Amino acid sequence: MNKILSAMCRILLPAVVIILTACNASQKEEKLQEHVFVVNIVHDPQKLKEYLDYHQHIWPEVEAGFKKAGYRKITLYRYEYLLVMAIAVPAGADLGQMGKTAESYDKRCAEWNRLMDGYQTGVPGTGQQEKWVEATPFYRFIKE
């Protein structure tokens, strides 16, 4: 009887592990959507330096707010005074609500946004009150 149980365990246990692993992996597969935004930094070398320095030491509350809001990835790129921000969020996420959630996480989050706003200016073609604007994708290559 013990030999039969032992043999069954050797057969069934790996199968159960494989099934559980597959189930867990499928739960972790989350469809993400990428958004890309652009903004300029005020054309002043000192302002640019300060802005970049702040981003070398982002306040922990700000990143905690990003996590709380559900952002999956935020990457900033720069060419001279032009900034590009790529964000990955769950597909269909409400970016406006996510921004409000992140900012409301801690008073320092709102303070960070006010501080950074002073360094930013819109790109050509934006309205007077606009700064960050979403870029529209027009080509994509994906190797499948």
Secondary structure, DSSP 8 states (H G I E B T S, - for coil): -HHHHHHHHHHHHHHHHHHHHHHHHHHH---EEEEEEEEEE-S-HHHHHHHHHHHHS--HHHHHHHHHHT--EEEEEEETTEEEEEEEEETT--HHHHHHHHHHT-HHHHHHHHHHHTTEE--TT--TT--SEE----------
